Each structure stands twice: as C-alpha cells, then as structure tokens.
Amino acid sequence: MKIQLHPDGYIIVRDADGISLFQERRDLVEADVGEALSLPAGAVGMMYDADAGYLCYVDRGGSAHPVEGRAEHAFGDLVLASLAALQAAKLAREAPTSEQIAQKARRDALAAEAATDAFIDRLRVATPDEIKTYVVNNVTDLASARLFIGKLACATAYALSGGRDK
C-alpha cells in the first residue's frame, strides 16, 4: 500500500495497483490518528510505499528527494494500519445531519407540489398581466383567496429554496 501527501494538503492512500482507497484533508487525518505528520524542512509533500520501503519527499518546486535505502515512515504506517477507522471517520463526517435531512425533505416536498400543481405550472410561464387576470377571475371569495395564497406560498418557497437540491 502507498500513501501520498499531496502538496494541496490531501493525504491519499492507494493500493499496489495505484487505485485510490482513501482521500482526506491532512488536518482531519492527523486528528483522526492522533498524531501530526512531520516533514523535513522545505518539503510540502511525500510519497511512501510501505511494501517497497520507498520514501520520497517533494519540495515546493516539485522536485523529488528520495530517501536512500529501505525506508520506514511511522506516520505513514499508522495511517495504513488505521485505514478502516479513517474511512469510517470520513463517512461519519460526510453523513448528513438531521437538519440537512429535514431541509432536503422540505425541498423535495415543495418540488413535488410544484411539479404536480397546474397553477404553479402556469405561473412559471405567465406574464405579469396574465397573473393579474388570473387573480381577478379566480380569487372571488375567502376560500378561493386562501387556496390562491397557499399555492402562491408553495411556489414562493420552492423558488426561494433554489428549486433544486442544495
């Protein structure tokens, strides 16, 4: 297995074939394993192949500086040994909160209402004069006013939510 600290601050774990198994920000990985990654002065990245014992540091200019002989890297070995826990921690961080789930449910309900309501469908393409005419012709009593305001509130809420998932 291989671990790479990319100069953009992401740690990437790859299998022997180079397939990415895990990618996360360095600060989050450090917090999850409880240890900080230390680099030599001037290094902004690293590549470590635990199986081959290869370690290489990368400087700001993009030049590679391999370590002579078989190398070990304590932080790299810790990350590789903790891979399952790191993947679980990342999934937990990315899981939506109950508030996000509720917001999505609200947007989905508004979208469903907006998609199936003929009034809202007509409102999407109507000119201001057509909307005024519709109100004059169809809002004739308290019940129709309530119905109209309800549909208008739904259309407004849908439009204010962006009309799509955020």
trRosetta pair geometry for C-beta under 8 A, 3 or more apart (Angstrom, degrees):
i j d omega theta_ij theta_ji phi_ij phi_ji
1 13 6.4 1 176 -173 112 97
1 14 7.1 163 -162 83 65 47
1 15 6.1 -46 -110 -121 75 43
1 16 6.9 -69 -74 -52 40 68
1 21 7.7 -44 -141 20 112 145
1 49 7.8 174 94 -150 33 56
1 50 5.6 6 65 36 78 117
1 51 6.6 116 18 -26 46 103
1 80 5.2 140 92 -134 137 122
1 83 7.8 -89 -171 -60 161 148
2 13 7.2 156 84 -157 52 50
2 14 4.6 -14 63 61 103 96
2 15 7.7 14 21 94 85 4
2 16 7.6 123 -16 -97 97 38
2 18 7.6 -3 37 -102 140 53
2 47 6.9 -8 -175 -172 110 85
2 48 6.7 161 -157 86 62 50
2 49 4.7 -23 -102 -101 92 71
2 50 7.3 -160 -89 7 37 75
2 51 7.9 -62 -60 19 71 97
3 11 6.6 -8 -172 -172 99 97
3 12 7.2 157 -156 82 50 49
3 13 5.3 -19 -102 -102 76 72
3 14 7.8 -180 -81 21 29 71
3 46 7.9 13 108 103 88 98
3 47 7.7 166 88 -154 50 41
3 48 4.9 -7 59 60 91 101
3 50 7.4 53 0 -31 99 100
3 73 7.8 -134 61 83 125 137
3 76 4.6 -176 51 -143 140 94
3 79 5.5 95 -116 85 151 136
3 80 6.3 -114 -46 -57 122 95
4 11 7.1 161 83 -155 49 50
4 12 4.7 -11 59 58 100 97
4 13 8.0 -175 21 -78 70 29
4 14 7.1 26 -3 -2 109 110
4 45 7.2 6 179 -178 81 103
4 46 7.0 -172 -149 92 47 54
4 47 5.0 -4 -108 -107 86 72
4 48 7.5 -174 -77 24 43 66
5 10 7.7 167 -154 87 49 38
5 11 5.5 -24 -100 -99 68 75
5 26 6.4 51 -141 -96 104 119
5 37 6.5 158 -85 152 147 160
5 39 7.6 -124 80 -77 156 126
5 45 5.0 -169 97 -147 80 58
5 46 4.7 39 34 38 107 83
5 47 8.0 -132 30 -62 63 41
6 9 7.1 -35 83 35 82 26
6 10 4.8 4 43 59 117 85
6 11 7.6 -161 12 -81 78 24
6 12 6.3 51 -27 -6 109 113
6 45 5.8 -8 -154 -124 18 122
7 44 4.5 41 -124 127 93 114
7 45 4.4 -67 -59 -49 71 119
7 58 6.6 -94 -58 102 104 125
7 60 7.7 119 -137 -119 135 48
9 25 5.9 2 134 -148 102 78
9 26 5.0 -106 -175 6 70 113
9 27 7.6 -5 180 -12 113 88
10 23 5.7 13 175 -173 122 93
10 24 6.8 161 -152 84 80 20
10 25 6.0 -59 -102 -99 65 41
10 26 6.7 -135 -102 -36 14 77
11 22 7.9 -9 111 116 87 98
11 23 7.2 175 86 -144 49 48
11 24 6.0 -16 57 64 91 72
11 25 7.6 43 13 137 83 12
11 26 5.4 112 -31 -94 99 65
11 29 4.8 -18 34 -13 145 164
11 37 7.8 168 -83 -42 129 156
11 79 6.7 -115 165 -144 142 153
12 20 5.9 -57 -168 -129 107 104
12 22 7.1 164 -154 89 42 59
12 23 4.8 -1 -106 -103 78 89
13 20 7.3 103 76 -158 50 60
13 21 4.9 -55 102 64 97 101
13 22 4.2 20 39 50 112 101
13 23 7.6 -149 23 -65 66 50
13 79 6.7 -161 -78 140 120 112
13 80 6.8 153 -134 -98 126 69
13 83 6.1 -168 143 -117 171 113
14 17 7.9 -125 164 73 98 50
14 18 5.2 -9 174 -150 138 33
14 19 6.1 146 -157 67 83 32
14 20 5.5 -46 -97 -92 82 45
14 21 6.4 155 -115 4 24 87
15 18 7.2 -48 68 19 65 17
15 19 5.0 -2 35 54 107 90
15 21 5.8 96 -40 -43 86 119
16 51 6.6 2 -98 17 105 159
20 23 6.0 -3 -177 -41 126 110
21 83 6.9 4 123 -165 130 130
21 87 7.9 -67 151 -79 88 124
22 83 6.2 -158 -17 -151 151 91
22 86 6.0 61 -165 108 152 121
22 87 5.7 -105 -101 -79 117 88
22 90 7.3 169 -151 -4 97 155
24 28 5.2 -100 160 82 114 121
24 29 5.2 135 90 -56 115 96
24 32 8.0 17 116 5 157 143
24 86 6.8 -144 12 174 149 109
24 90 5.4 -122 -87 -95 129 125
25 28 4.6 81 68 9 92 107
25 29 7.0 -165 91 -8 45 86
26 29 5.8 -60 -149 37 32 109
26 30 6.1 32 156 -20 68 107
26 37 6.5 -87 -163 29 110 134
27 30 5.7 -52 -145 37 30 113
27 31 6.4 31 155 -18 63 106
28 31 5.7 -53 -148 37 32 111
28 32 6.2 32 153 -20 65 108
28 89 7.8 172 164 126 101 120
28 90 7.6 89 138 -95 136 81
28 93 7.3 -16 -154 -60 138 170
29 32 5.6 -57 -146 37 31 111
29 33 6.3 8 163 0 68 109
29 37 7.8 25 96 -28 114 121
29 79 6.4 13 -179 -117 124 114
29 86 6.4 17 -126 -137 82 126
30 33 6.5 -66 -141 48 25 93
30 34 8.0 178 166 -5 53 4
30 35 6.6 -110 -152 86 71 42
30 36 5.1 34 -153 -108 128 53
30 37 6.1 -108 -87 -5 108 85
31 34 7.4 26 -176 -74 28 42
32 82 7.2 154 127 145 103 138
32 85 7.0 164 168 125 111 97
32 86 5.5 106 124 -112 150 75
32 89 4.8 160 -124 83 129 170
33 75 7.7 116 105 -153 152 75
33 78 5.3 103 -173 140 138 116
33 79 6.2 -73 -63 -86 155 63
33 82 5.3 168 -103 44 100 168
33 86 7.2 -12 -56 -79 94 107
35 75 6.1 -155 115 -113 122 88
35 78 6.1 17 44 110 143 168
36 75 7.9 -56 111 -107 31 134
37 75 4.7 124 -109 174 76 163
38 75 7.4 166 23 -33 65 142
39 43 4.0 -134 167 83 116 115
39 44 7.4 119 137 -79 166 16
39 46 6.5 -154 -114 -41 107 120
39 57 6.5 132 -160 -136 98 121
40 43 4.8 78 60 -7 76 125
40 57 5.8 -28 35 -117 112 173
42 59 5.0 -13 149 -127 98 106
42 60 6.9 -95 -171 -5 72 94
43 46 6.6 39 169 -63 130 91
43 57 4.0 -57 -121 -178 133 122
43 58 6.5 96 -153 62 81 41
43 59 5.9 -74 -102 -90 46 58
43 65 7.3 -106 -94 44 105 126
44 58 6.3 -64 63 97 74 85
44 59 6.5 76 10 -164 90 26
44 60 5.4 87 -14 -79 135 61
45 57 7.1 142 85 -166 52 54
45 58 3.8 -13 68 55 102 118
46 55 7.0 -14 -172 -167 109 81
46 56 6.7 158 -157 86 61 51
46 57 5.1 -28 -101 -108 85 60
46 58 6.6 -154 -72 11 32 83
46 73 7.6 146 153 -132 143 158
46 76 7.8 -114 119 -69 129 121
47 54 7.4 -19 116 120 95 101
47 55 7.4 167 87 -150 57 37
47 56 4.7 -1 54 57 97 100
47 58 7.3 67 -13 -30 92 108
47 64 7.8 -20 21 -134 121 114
48 54 7.1 170 -150 91 39 62
48 55 5.0 7 -110 -108 82 78
48 56 7.8 -166 -71 27 48 61
48 71 7.5 -109 -133 104 90 115
48 73 4.6 -76 -126 25 149 147
48 76 4.0 -61 94 -122 158 162
49 52 4.2 10 113 40 125 105
49 53 7.2 -30 90 26 83 20
49 54 4.2 23 41 48 108 102
49 55 7.8 -141 29 -63 63 47
50 53 7.4 24 -171 -73 28 43
50 72 8.0 48 -132 -131 73 67
50 73 7.8 -105 -89 41 80 93
50 76 6.4 -173 -69 132 99 113
50 77 6.2 121 -117 -94 125 73
50 80 5.6 -39 -27 -24 156 170
53 69 7.9 -55 139 140 121 58
53 70 3.6 -10 150 -155 149 83
53 71 5.5 140 171 42 74 50
53 72 6.9 -38 -136 -64 84 61
54 66 7.1 -44 -166 -145 87 110
54 71 6.6 49 -154 40 12 107
55 66 7.1 127 88 -156 50 63
55 67 4.3 3 80 24 102 126
55 71 3.6 -91 11 103 118 149
55 72 7.7 -47 -41 36 135 8
55 73 5.4 141 -107 -49 130 117
55 76 7.7 -156 -107 1 105 157
56 64 5.1 -3 176 -169 125 103
56 65 6.5 150 -164 73 70 42
56 66 4.3 -34 -101 -95 93 66
56 67 6.9 -140 -81 1 41 73
57 64 7.5 145 78 -158 39 53
57 65 4.8 -23 65 64 88 102
57 67 7.5 74 -9 -44 92 90
58 62 6.5 -15 -173 -146 107 33
58 63 7.0 159 -152 78 62 37
58 64 5.7 -29 -97 -99 77 60
58 65 7.3 177 -84 17 27 80
59 62 7.3 -51 73 16 66 18
59 63 5.1 -3 40 55 107 89
59 65 6.6 63 -29 -15 99 119
67 71 4.4 77 88 -80 132 145
72 77 6.6 2 -174 -39 93 130
73 76 3.6 49 92 18 116 119
73 77 6.3 163 82 -16 60 83
74 77 5.8 -56 -146 38 28 109
74 78 6.3 30 154 -21 63 107
75 78 5.5 -54 -149 35 32 114
75 79 6.4 33 153 -20 66 104
76 79 5.7 -52 -148 34 31 111
76 80 6.4 28 154 -15 64 107
77 80 5.7 -56 -146 40 32 110
77 81 6.1 29 155 -17 66 109
78 81 5.8 -57 -143 40 28 108
78 82 6.0 11 160 -5 65 116
79 82 6.0 -70 -142 49 25 101
79 83 7.0 62 151 -72 60 71
79 86 6.9 29 -158 -47 72 155
80 83 5.9 -8 -160 -42 35 109
82 85 4.8 -60 -172 51 81 113
82 86 5.3 88 124 -31 92 100
83 86 5.6 -57 -144 37 29 112
83 87 6.3 30 158 -20 65 104
84 87 5.8 -53 -149 35 30 111
84 88 6.5 29 152 -17 63 106
85 88 5.6 -54 -148 38 33 112
85 89 6.3 35 153 -21 66 105
86 89 5.7 -53 -146 36 31 111
86 90 6.4 33 154 -20 64 105
87 90 5.8 -54 -149 35 31 111
87 91 6.5 32 153 -18 64 105
88 91 5.7 -54 -149 36 32 111
88 92 6.4 34 152 -20 65 105
89 92 5.6 -53 -149 36 32 113
89 93 6.5 33 152 -20 65 103
90 93 5.7 -53 -150 34 33 111
90 94 6.3 20 156 -10 66 111
91 94 5.9 -65 -144 44 30 104
91 95 6.4 48 153 -45 65 95
92 95 5.7 -35 -149 5 32 118
96 100 4.0 -125 -169 91 100 128
96 101 5.2 126 118 -55 124 80
96 104 7.4 -16 -172 -8 160 137
97 100 4.7 99 51 6 75 100
97 101 7.0 -135 96 -3 41 86
98 101 5.5 -51 -147 37 35 115
98 102 6.3 37 152 -20 65 105
99 102 5.7 -54 -148 37 31 111
99 103 6.4 32 153 -20 65 105
100 103 5.6 -51 -145 36 32 112
100 104 6.4 32 155 -18 64 105
101 104 5.9 -55 -149 37 30 110
101 105 6.4 32 152 -20 64 106
102 105 5.6 -53 -147 35 32 113
102 106 6.4 34 153 -20 64 104
103 106 5.7 -53 -150 35 32 112
103 107 6.4 30 153 -16 66 105
103 166 7.9 -54 137 51 125 108
104 107 5.7 -53 -146 39 33 110
104 108 6.1 35 154 -21 66 106
104 165 6.4 24 -131 -130 94 99
105 108 5.7 -53 -145 37 29 113
105 109 6.3 31 154 -20 64 105
106 109 5.8 -55 -148 36 30 110
106 110 6.4 28 154 -15 64 107
106 161 7.5 -163 114 -105 98 150
107 110 5.7 -55 -147 40 32 110
107 111 6.1 33 154 -21 66 107
107 161 4.9 -176 -111 162 95 146
107 162 7.8 -10 -134 53 128 91
107 164 7.7 11 174 123 129 16
107 165 6.2 132 113 -98 146 55
107 166 7.4 -172 -83 6 164 87
108 111 5.6 -54 -145 37 30 112
108 112 6.3 32 155 -20 64 105
108 165 7.9 21 -67 -81 81 94
109 112 5.8 -52 -147 35 30 111
109 113 6.4 30 154 -17 64 106
110 113 5.7 -55 -147 38 31 110
110 114 6.0 28 156 -17 66 110
110 154 6.4 180 -139 -166 81 77
110 157 5.4 -124 -123 110 138 105
110 158 4.3 -178 158 -87 112 81
110 161 6.1 114 72 23 155 148
111 114 5.7 -56 -141 41 29 109
111 115 6.0 29 158 -23 64 110
111 158 6.4 135 -79 -136 48 109
111 163 7.2 111 -102 -163 93 50
111 164 7.6 79 -96 -99 133 34
112 115 5.8 -56 -143 36 27 111
112 116 6.4 2 165 -2 62 114
113 116 6.5 -76 -147 45 24 95
113 117 5.9 18 164 -25 66 119
113 120 7.5 95 130 -8 76 157
113 154 5.1 -94 123 -171 137 135
113 158 7.3 -143 73 -64 98 128
114 117 6.3 -57 -131 30 25 108
114 120 4.8 -124 -145 143 66 157
114 154 6.5 -173 -70 143 78 100
114 155 6.3 117 -113 -106 102 60
114 158 4.3 84 -55 -116 144 169
114 163 7.6 -99 99 -130 165 84
117 120 4.2 66 84 13 112 108
117 121 6.5 -179 93 -13 57 86
117 151 6.2 174 175 -139 147 106
117 154 7.1 93 -3 100 163 142
117 155 7.9 -116 80 -67 140 94
118 121 5.3 -55 -147 37 34 117
118 122 6.3 33 155 -18 67 103
119 122 5.9 -57 -151 37 30 107
119 123 6.2 33 150 -25 65 109
119 148 8.0 -155 -161 -124 154 62
119 151 4.8 7 91 176 146 151
119 155 7.9 -105 113 -50 95 130
120 123 5.3 -51 -145 34 34 119
120 124 6.8 49 153 -33 63 94
120 151 6.4 -144 -53 -178 87 98
120 154 6.8 -79 -75 100 134 107
120 155 4.7 -177 -120 -89 101 107
120 158 7.5 47 -155 37 142 152
121 124 6.0 -43 -160 14 31 115
121 125 7.9 -5 156 8 57 102
122 125 6.8 -81 -163 48 36 88
122 126 5.7 46 150 -47 75 115
122 134 7.5 141 122 -98 134 154
123 126 5.5 -50 -131 19 31 121
123 131 6.8 63 -128 -104 78 108
123 155 5.7 -19 90 -134 157 159
126 130 4.1 -134 -163 89 97 124
126 131 5.0 118 125 -57 133 82
126 134 7.2 -34 -146 -15 157 138
127 130 4.7 97 50 5 75 103
127 131 7.2 -139 92 -6 40 85
128 131 5.7 -55 -150 34 33 112
128 132 6.5 34 154 -18 66 104
129 132 5.7 -52 -148 36 34 112
129 133 6.3 35 154 -19 66 106
130 133 5.7 -53 -147 38 32 113
130 134 6.3 38 152 -24 64 104
131 134 5.6 -51 -149 32 32 114
131 135 6.6 32 153 -18 64 103
132 135 5.8 -55 -151 35 32 110
132 136 6.4 30 154 -17 66 107
133 136 5.7 -55 -146 38 32 111
133 137 6.1 18 160 -9 67 114
134 137 6.1 -67 -144 46 25 103
134 138 5.6 -16 172 14 66 123
135 138 6.6 -75 -126 52 18 87
135 139 5.1 -14 -168 10 65 123
135 148 6.9 100 -121 -163 79 152
136 139 7.4 -28 -80 43 10 88
138 144 6.2 -155 153 179 68 130
138 148 6.8 136 111 -80 106 123
139 144 5.1 -179 -129 120 45 106
139 145 5.1 76 -161 -87 104 68
139 148 5.0 -38 -88 -13 110 159
140 144 5.3 44 37 42 69 151
141 144 5.4 88 50 17 69 99
141 145 6.9 -125 102 -8 33 94
142 145 5.5 -56 -144 37 30 114
142 146 6.3 33 157 -20 65 104
143 146 5.8 -52 -150 34 30 111
143 147 6.5 30 152 -17 63 106
144 147 5.5 -50 -146 37 36 114
144 148 6.1 39 153 -21 66 106
145 148 5.7 -54 -145 38 30 112
145 149 6.2 28 156 -17 65 107
146 149 5.9 -55 -143 38 28 108
146 150 6.3 32 156 -22 63 107
147 150 5.8 -56 -151 34 28 113
147 151 6.5 22 155 -13 64 106
148 151 6.0 -58 -149 39 30 106
148 152 6.1 28 154 -17 66 111
149 152 5.5 -55 -141 42 31 113
149 153 6.1 36 156 -24 65 104
150 153 5.8 -52 -146 33 28 111
150 154 6.5 28 153 -18 62 104
151 154 5.6 -53 -151 35 33 113
151 155 6.4 32 152 -17 65 106
152 155 5.7 -53 -146 38 32 111
152 156 6.2 33 154 -20 65 108
153 156 5.6 -55 -145 38 30 112
153 157 6.2 30 156 -19 65 107
154 157 5.9 -54 -144 37 28 109
154 158 6.3 30 155 -19 63 108
155 158 5.7 -55 -148 37 29 113
155 159 6.3 27 154 -17 64 108
156 159 5.7 -56 -146 38 30 109
156 160 6.1 26 157 -16 66 110
157 160 5.8 -56 -141 40 29 109
157 161 6.3 27 157 -19 64 107
158 161 6.0 -59 -149 35 27 108
158 163 5.8 57 155 -98 83 69
159 163 6.0 8 -113 -55 40 102
161 166 7.5 -129 174 -20 76 117
162 166 5.6 100 36 -65 154 107
